[in-house]
């Protein structure tokens, strides 16, 4: 399973970059998350682990606000795009860090991509200092102006490996948590661009190979038109 995830993200660098250039979505999420995390610390963020750093969009944000940032990702190809921080290639459930060695762990649009968020959260709790903070963001979906799910019309779900509720439960089992929702206006073209990222096209067609799933996602979403709302759940946790 981890090899598949790694391959998905190794193949996603260019499409991920295109989506971010067009929408600035992951930068916006990282800035919002960094602000929420900083608000729950005395004196600001110290050493932050950017868990699921991707091409470094979130890493650059945390580098601006934290004293020290470590970029961690399972994909070597993604990490090659980062030059603003120390880099570690690893997965979330075996963090190559000592106990109580960081002040913050940020899962910016990443924790929902693992099948067992509870294992990742336990590792985050292990490496976090007693006065630290953890933050995560997960998609709640895309919605039409009437409030219905965009994908209802296609009779298909854009589904994460881990449900947002499972992510929330995992964090609540280890930390005292606060949650909320961020909403963004988006377009049909941006929804297509999101699902043109091979790792995200797997939300629609997880059993197809890389090229076929992207093609199928493009064909499915081709008729989509208009303006929509994208919703993201944020969760902040502090040790109890």
Short mmCIF file of the C-alpha atoms (twelve columns), coordinates in Angstrom:
data_MODEL
# 
_entry.id   MODEL 
# 
loop_
_atom_site.group_PDB 
_atom_site.id 
_atom_site.type_symbol 
_atom_site.label_atom_id 
_atom_site.label_alt_id 
_atom_site.label_comp_id 
_atom_site.label_asym_id 
_atom_site.label_seq_id 
_atom_site.Cartn_x 
_atom_site.Cartn_y 
_atom_site.Cartn_z 
_atom_site.pdbx_PDB_model_num 
ATOM 1   C CA . UNK A 1   0.000   0.000  0.000   1 
ATOM 2   C CA . UNK A 2   2.778   2.450  0.891   1 
ATOM 3   C CA . UNK A 3   4.553   1.715  -2.379  1 
ATOM 4   C CA . UNK A 4   1.355   2.594  -4.250  1 
ATOM 5   C CA . UNK A 5   0.981   5.856  -2.329  1 
ATOM 6   C CA . UNK A 6   4.619   6.729  -3.012  1 
ATOM 7   C CA . UNK A 7   4.223   6.035  -6.735  1 
ATOM 8   C CA . UNK A 8   1.027   8.091  -6.871  1 
ATOM 9   C CA . UNK A 9   2.755   11.126 -5.436  1 
ATOM 10  C CA . UNK A 10  5.967   10.641 -7.403  1 
ATOM 11  C CA . UNK A 11  3.782   10.951 -10.498 1 
ATOM 12  C CA . UNK A 12  1.892   14.002 -9.203  1 
ATOM 13  C CA . UNK A 13  4.538   16.737 -9.035  1 
ATOM 14  C CA . UNK A 14  3.701   18.601 -12.249 1 
ATOM 15  C CA . UNK A 15  -0.098  18.412 -11.882 1 
ATOM 16  C CA . UNK A 16  0.147   19.391 -8.213  1 
ATOM 17  C CA . UNK A 17  2.251   22.425 -9.161  1 
ATOM 18  C CA . UNK A 18  -0.233  23.427 -11.872 1 
ATOM 19  C CA . UNK A 19  -3.174  23.208 -9.482  1 
ATOM 20  C CA . UNK A 20  -1.407  25.294 -6.847  1 
ATOM 21  C CA . UNK A 21  -0.308  27.907 -9.389  1 
ATOM 22  C CA . UNK A 22  -3.926  28.249 -10.516 1 
ATOM 23  C CA . UNK A 23  -5.667  28.203 -7.131  1 
ATOM 24  C CA . UNK A 24  -3.140  28.989 -4.370  1 
ATOM 25  C CA . UNK A 25  -5.267  26.596 -2.307  1 
ATOM 26  C CA . UNK A 26  -2.592  24.703 -0.394  1 
ATOM 27  C CA . UNK A 27  -0.744  27.918 0.420   1 
ATOM 28  C CA . UNK A 28  -3.972  29.375 1.808   1 
ATOM 29  C CA . UNK A 29  -4.639  26.272 3.882   1 
ATOM 30  C CA . UNK A 30  -1.097  26.282 5.273   1 
ATOM 31  C CA . UNK A 31  -1.310  29.957 6.246   1 
ATOM 32  C CA . UNK A 32  -4.629  29.438 8.010   1 
ATOM 33  C CA . UNK A 33  -3.343  26.330 9.773   1 
ATOM 34  C CA . UNK A 34  -0.112  28.035 10.836  1 
ATOM 35  C CA . UNK A 35  -2.121  30.902 12.327  1 
ATOM 36  C CA . UNK A 36  -4.361  28.531 14.307  1 
ATOM 37  C CA . UNK A 37  -1.370  26.575 15.573  1 
ATOM 38  C CA . UNK A 38  0.579   29.710 16.527  1 
ATOM 39  C CA . UNK A 39  -2.416  31.052 18.456  1 
ATOM 40  C CA . UNK A 40  -2.203  28.040 20.761  1 
ATOM 41  C CA . UNK A 41  1.453   28.437 21.676  1 
ATOM 42  C CA . UNK A 42  3.270   30.765 24.037  1 
ATOM 43  C CA . UNK A 43  5.777   32.765 22.060  1 
ATOM 44  C CA . UNK A 44  5.002   31.263 18.640  1 
ATOM 45  C CA . UNK A 45  5.997   28.053 16.914  1 
ATOM 46  C CA . UNK A 46  9.420   26.565 17.511  1 
ATOM 47  C CA . UNK A 47  10.515  23.471 15.600  1 
ATOM 48  C CA . UNK A 48  7.753   22.257 13.252  1 
ATOM 49  C CA . UNK A 49  7.468   18.977 11.392  1 
ATOM 50  C CA . UNK A 50  5.644   19.564 8.105   1 
ATOM 51  C CA . UNK A 51  4.220   16.059 7.729   1 
ATOM 52  C CA . UNK A 52  3.231   15.493 4.118   1 
ATOM 53  C CA . UNK A 53  5.177   18.441 2.765   1 
ATOM 54  C CA . UNK A 54  4.568   17.644 -0.900  1 
ATOM 55  C CA . UNK A 55  6.452   20.056 -3.136  1 
ATOM 56  C CA . UNK A 56  7.086   22.414 -0.233  1 
ATOM 57  C CA . UNK A 57  4.095   24.754 -0.486  1 
ATOM 58  C CA . UNK A 58  3.248   24.337 3.203   1 
ATOM 59  C CA . UNK A 59  6.922   24.094 4.151   1 
ATOM 60  C CA . UNK A 60  7.575   27.583 2.831   1 
ATOM 61  C CA . UNK A 61  4.698   28.943 4.914   1 
ATOM 62  C CA . UNK A 62  5.915   27.310 8.117   1 
ATOM 63  C CA . UNK A 63  9.478   28.394 7.395   1 
ATOM 64  C CA . UNK A 64  8.191   31.979 7.582   1 
ATOM 65  C CA . UNK A 65  6.498   31.468 10.954  1 
ATOM 66  C CA . UNK A 66  8.479   28.768 12.792  1 
ATOM 67  C CA . UNK A 67  11.978  28.874 14.228  1 
ATOM 68  C CA . UNK A 68  12.888  25.649 12.400  1 
ATOM 69  C CA . UNK A 69  10.990  23.490 9.894   1 
ATOM 70  C CA . UNK A 70  11.468  19.882 8.777   1 
ATOM 71  C CA . UNK A 71  9.805   18.761 5.542   1 
ATOM 72  C CA . UNK A 72  8.721   15.119 5.560   1 
ATOM 73  C CA . UNK A 73  7.084   13.227 2.713   1 
ATOM 74  C CA . UNK A 74  6.848   9.676  1.422   1 
ATOM 75  C CA . UNK A 75  7.621   10.860 -2.126  1 
ATOM 76  C CA . UNK A 76  11.225  11.488 -3.120  1 
ATOM 77  C CA . UNK A 77  10.107  13.317 -6.263  1 
ATOM 78  C CA . UNK A 78  7.998   15.728 -4.213  1 
ATOM 79  C CA . UNK A 79  10.841  16.374 -1.763  1 
ATOM 80  C CA . UNK A 80  13.227  17.216 -4.594  1 
ATOM 81  C CA . UNK A 81  11.174  20.378 -5.163  1 
ATOM 82  C CA . UNK A 82  11.969  21.680 -1.661  1 
ATOM 83  C CA . UNK A 83  15.035  23.762 -0.880  1 
ATOM 84  C CA . UNK A 84  13.767  25.822 2.043   1 
ATOM 85  C CA . UNK A 85  14.132  23.296 4.871   1 
ATOM 86  C CA . UNK A 86  15.657  20.015 6.028   1 
ATOM 87  C CA . UNK A 87  14.028  17.062 4.225   1 
ATOM 88  C CA . UNK A 88  13.119  13.553 5.369   1 
ATOM 89  C CA . UNK A 89  11.668  10.795 3.215   1 
ATOM 90  C CA . UNK A 90  9.455   8.682  5.458   1 
ATOM 91  C CA . UNK A 91  5.861   7.762  6.186   1 
ATOM 92  C CA . UNK A 92  3.708   9.054  9.012   1 
ATOM 93  C CA . UNK A 93  3.495   5.887  11.082  1 
ATOM 94  C CA . UNK A 94  7.290   5.586  11.525  1 
ATOM 95  C CA . UNK A 95  8.625   9.098  12.031  1 
ATOM 96  C CA . UNK A 96  12.446  9.146  12.077  1 
ATOM 97  C CA . UNK A 97  12.520  11.581 14.997  1 
ATOM 98  C CA . UNK A 98  13.253  11.284 18.703  1 
ATOM 99  C CA . UNK A 99  10.565  11.433 21.372  1 
ATOM 100 C CA . UNK A 100 9.477   14.967 22.288  1 
ATOM 101 C CA . UNK A 101 11.722  16.531 19.656  1 
ATOM 102 C CA . UNK A 102 9.366   19.022 17.933  1 
ATOM 103 C CA . UNK A 103 7.060   21.831 19.030  1 
ATOM 104 C CA . UNK A 104 4.530   21.393 16.257  1 
ATOM 105 C CA . UNK A 105 3.325   18.774 13.774  1 
ATOM 106 C CA . UNK A 106 1.409   20.076 10.757  1 
ATOM 107 C CA . UNK A 107 -0.613  17.765 8.504   1 
ATOM 108 C CA . UNK A 108 -1.567  20.302 5.841   1 
ATOM 109 C CA . UNK A 109 -3.936  18.403 3.517   1 
ATOM 110 C CA . UNK A 110 -2.099  15.140 4.119   1 
ATOM 111 C CA . UNK A 111 -3.382  13.082 7.062   1 
ATOM 112 C CA . UNK A 112 -6.531  12.022 5.189   1 
ATOM 113 C CA . UNK A 113 -4.330  10.392 2.548   1 
ATOM 114 C CA . UNK A 114 -3.225  7.555  4.829   1 
ATOM 115 C CA . UNK A 115 -5.465  4.532  5.508   1 
ATOM 116 C CA . UNK A 116 -4.709  4.523  9.263   1 
ATOM 117 C CA . UNK A 117 -4.644  8.096  10.634  1 
ATOM 118 C CA . UNK A 118 -4.637  6.769  14.213  1 
ATOM 119 C CA . UNK A 119 -1.134  5.326  13.751  1 
ATOM 120 C CA . UNK A 120 0.114   8.615  12.333  1 
ATOM 121 C CA . UNK A 121 -1.427  10.578 15.192  1 
ATOM 122 C CA . UNK A 122 0.196   8.315  17.773  1 
ATOM 123 C CA . UNK A 123 3.553   9.018  16.163  1 
ATOM 124 C CA . UNK A 124 2.811   12.749 16.169  1 
ATOM 125 C CA . UNK A 125 2.015   12.522 19.891  1 
ATOM 126 C CA . UNK A 126 5.288   10.684 20.490  1 
ATOM 127 C CA . UNK A 127 7.521   13.280 18.839  1 
ATOM 128 C CA . UNK A 128 5.601   16.302 20.167  1 
ATOM 129 C CA . UNK A 129 6.810   18.131 23.250  1 
ATOM 130 C CA . UNK A 130 4.379   18.455 26.189  1 
ATOM 131 C CA . UNK A 131 3.566   22.086 25.365  1 
ATOM 132 C CA . UNK A 132 3.391   21.485 21.599  1 
ATOM 133 C CA . UNK A 133 0.557   21.694 19.085  1 
ATOM 134 C CA . UNK A 134 -0.627  19.560 16.178  1 
ATOM 135 C CA . UNK A 135 -2.758  20.723 13.256  1 
ATOM 136 C CA . UNK A 136 -4.495  18.962 10.382  1 
ATOM 137 C CA . UNK A 137 -6.695  19.863 7.435   1 
ATOM 138 C CA . UNK A 138 -8.971  17.479 5.498   1 
ATOM 139 C CA . UNK A 139 -11.457 18.025 2.651   1 
ATOM 140 C CA . UNK A 140 -15.177 17.908 3.345   1 
ATOM 141 C CA . UNK A 141 -15.980 18.076 -0.365  1 
ATOM 142 C CA . UNK A 142 -17.287 20.312 -3.132  1 
ATOM 143 C CA . UNK A 143 -20.808 21.682 -3.071  1 
ATOM 144 C CA . UNK A 144 -23.257 23.227 -5.531  1 
ATOM 145 C CA . UNK A 145 -24.974 26.559 -4.716  1 
ATOM 146 C CA . UNK A 146 -28.012 24.608 -3.455  1 
ATOM 147 C CA . UNK A 147 -25.797 22.762 -0.946  1 
ATOM 148 C CA . UNK A 148 -25.770 19.378 -2.701  1 
ATOM 149 C CA . UNK A 149 -22.543 17.450 -3.254  1 
ATOM 150 C CA . UNK A 150 -21.065 18.131 -6.705  1 
ATOM 151 C CA . UNK A 151 -20.487 14.417 -7.248  1 
ATOM 152 C CA . UNK A 152 -24.092 13.350 -6.613  1 
ATOM 153 C CA . UNK A 153 -24.909 14.147 -10.231 1 
ATOM 154 C CA . UNK A 154 -22.210 11.711 -11.340 1 
ATOM 155 C CA . UNK A 155 -23.252 9.000  -8.877  1 
ATOM 156 C CA . UNK A 156 -19.647 8.795  -7.709  1 
ATOM 157 C CA . UNK A 157 -17.760 9.915  -4.599  1 
ATOM 158 C CA . UNK A 158 -14.495 11.815 -4.439  1 
ATOM 159 C CA . UNK A 159 -13.332 9.845  -1.446  1 
ATOM 160 C CA . UNK A 160 -10.228 10.027 0.749   1 
ATOM 161 C CA . UNK A 161 -8.394  6.905  1.972   1 
ATOM 162 C CA . UNK A 162 -9.425  8.027  5.477   1 
ATOM 163 C CA . UNK A 163 -12.752 9.737  6.221   1 
ATOM 164 C CA . UNK A 164 -12.529 13.145 7.819   1 
ATOM 165 C CA . UNK A 165 -14.430 11.790 10.825  1 
ATOM 166 C CA . UNK A 166 -11.732 9.111  11.304  1 
ATOM 167 C CA . UNK A 167 -9.077  11.818 11.238  1 
ATOM 168 C CA . UNK A 168 -10.961 13.860 13.844  1 
ATOM 169 C CA . UNK A 169 -11.464 10.812 16.057  1 
ATOM 170 C CA . UNK A 170 -7.781  9.889  15.832  1 
ATOM 171 C CA . UNK A 171 -6.660  13.352 16.902  1 
ATOM 172 C CA . UNK A 172 -9.256  13.527 19.688  1 
ATOM 173 C CA . UNK A 173 -7.993  10.227 21.097  1 
ATOM 174 C CA . UNK A 174 -4.539  11.707 21.735  1 
ATOM 175 C CA . UNK A 175 -5.160  15.431 22.162  1 
ATOM 176 C CA . UNK A 176 -7.619  18.040 23.347  1 
ATOM 177 C CA . UNK A 177 -8.976  19.303 20.023  1 
ATOM 178 C CA . UNK A 178 -10.687 22.295 18.468  1 
ATOM 179 C CA . UNK A 179 -12.277 22.061 15.015  1 
ATOM 180 C CA . UNK A 180 -13.796 24.298 12.389  1 
ATOM 181 C CA . UNK A 181 -14.513 24.624 8.683   1 
ATOM 182 C CA . UNK A 182 -12.929 26.790 6.012   1 
ATOM 183 C CA . UNK A 183 -14.894 27.507 2.831   1 
ATOM 184 C CA . UNK A 184 -13.529 28.599 -0.541  1 
ATOM 185 C CA . UNK A 185 -15.234 29.566 -3.759  1 
ATOM 186 C CA . UNK A 186 -14.008 27.447 -6.666  1 
ATOM 187 C CA . UNK A 187 -14.798 26.682 -10.288 1 
ATOM 188 C CA . UNK A 188 -15.502 23.625 -12.388 1 
ATOM 189 C CA . UNK A 189 -12.088 23.997 -14.027 1 
ATOM 190 C CA . UNK A 190 -10.357 24.002 -10.648 1 
ATOM 191 C CA . UNK A 191 -12.232 20.863 -9.602  1 
ATOM 192 C CA . UNK A 192 -10.977 19.242 -12.801 1 
ATOM 193 C CA . UNK A 193 -7.424  20.415 -12.086 1 
ATOM 194 C CA . UNK A 194 -7.574  18.968 -8.572  1 
ATOM 195 C CA . UNK A 195 -8.618  15.571 -9.896  1 
ATOM 196 C CA . UNK A 196 -6.015  15.781 -12.672 1 
ATOM 197 C CA . UNK A 197 -3.409  15.259 -9.949  1 
ATOM 198 C CA . UNK A 198 -2.797  11.478 -10.148 1 
ATOM 199 C CA . UNK A 199 -2.838  11.078 -6.367  1 
ATOM 200 C CA . UNK A 200 -6.181  12.926 -6.212  1 
ATOM 201 C CA . UNK A 201 -7.694  11.198 -9.233  1 
ATOM 202 C CA . UNK A 202 -7.348  8.073  -7.095  1 
ATOM 203 C CA . UNK A 203 -10.141 9.548  -4.955  1 
ATOM 204 C CA . UNK A 204 -12.474 8.779  -7.868  1 
ATOM 205 C CA . UNK A 205 -10.848 5.717  -9.436  1 
ATOM 206 C CA . UNK A 206 -8.554  4.083  -6.858  1 
ATOM 207 C CA . UNK A 207 -8.264  0.778  -8.733  1 
ATOM 208 C CA . UNK A 208 -7.109  2.186  -12.079 1 
ATOM 209 C CA . UNK A 209 -3.510  2.848  -13.040 1 
ATOM 210 C CA . UNK A 210 -2.184  6.411  -13.085 1 
ATOM 211 C CA . UNK A 211 -2.894  7.432  -16.671 1 
ATOM 212 C CA . UNK A 212 -6.273  5.716  -16.872 1 
ATOM 213 C CA . UNK A 213 -7.591  7.218  -13.634 1 
ATOM 214 C CA . UNK A 214 -6.632  10.746 -14.715 1 
ATOM 215 C CA . UNK A 215 -8.287  10.190 -18.096 1 
ATOM 216 C CA . UNK A 216 -11.461 8.831  -16.508 1 
ATOM 217 C CA . UNK A 217 -11.606 11.731 -14.037 1 
ATOM 218 C CA . UNK A 218 -11.232 14.224 -16.899 1 
ATOM 219 C CA . UNK A 219 -14.032 12.594 -18.860 1 
ATOM 220 C CA . UNK A 220 -16.314 12.396 -15.833 1 
ATOM 221 C CA . UNK A 221 -15.863 16.062 -14.924 1 
ATOM 222 C CA . UNK A 222 -15.845 17.398 -18.484 1 
ATOM 223 C CA . UNK A 223 -19.524 18.489 -18.435 1 
ATOM 224 C CA . UNK A 224 -19.208 20.252 -15.068 1 
ATOM 225 C CA . UNK A 225 -19.794 24.003 -15.255 1 
ATOM 226 C CA . UNK A 226 -20.286 26.882 -12.853 1 
ATOM 227 C CA . UNK A 227 -19.048 28.086 -9.472  1 
ATOM 228 C CA . UNK A 228 -18.959 25.890 -6.395  1 
ATOM 229 C CA . UNK A 229 -17.851 25.841 -2.765  1 
ATOM 230 C CA . UNK A 230 -14.985 23.750 -1.475  1 
ATOM 231 C CA . UNK A 231 -15.006 22.993 2.262   1 
ATOM 232 C CA . UNK A 232 -12.108 21.903 4.441   1 
ATOM 233 C CA . UNK A 233 -12.202 20.739 8.054   1 
ATOM 234 C CA . UNK A 234 -9.410  21.933 10.312  1 
ATOM 235 C CA . UNK A 235 -8.430  20.333 13.603  1 
ATOM 236 C CA . UNK A 236 -5.997  21.701 16.179  1 
ATOM 237 C CA . UNK A 237 -4.808  19.510 19.045  1 
ATOM 238 C CA . UNK A 238 -2.801  20.169 22.188  1 
ATOM 239 C CA . UNK A 239 -1.642  17.586 24.755  1 
ATOM 240 C CA . UNK A 240 -4.116  17.105 27.589  1 
# 
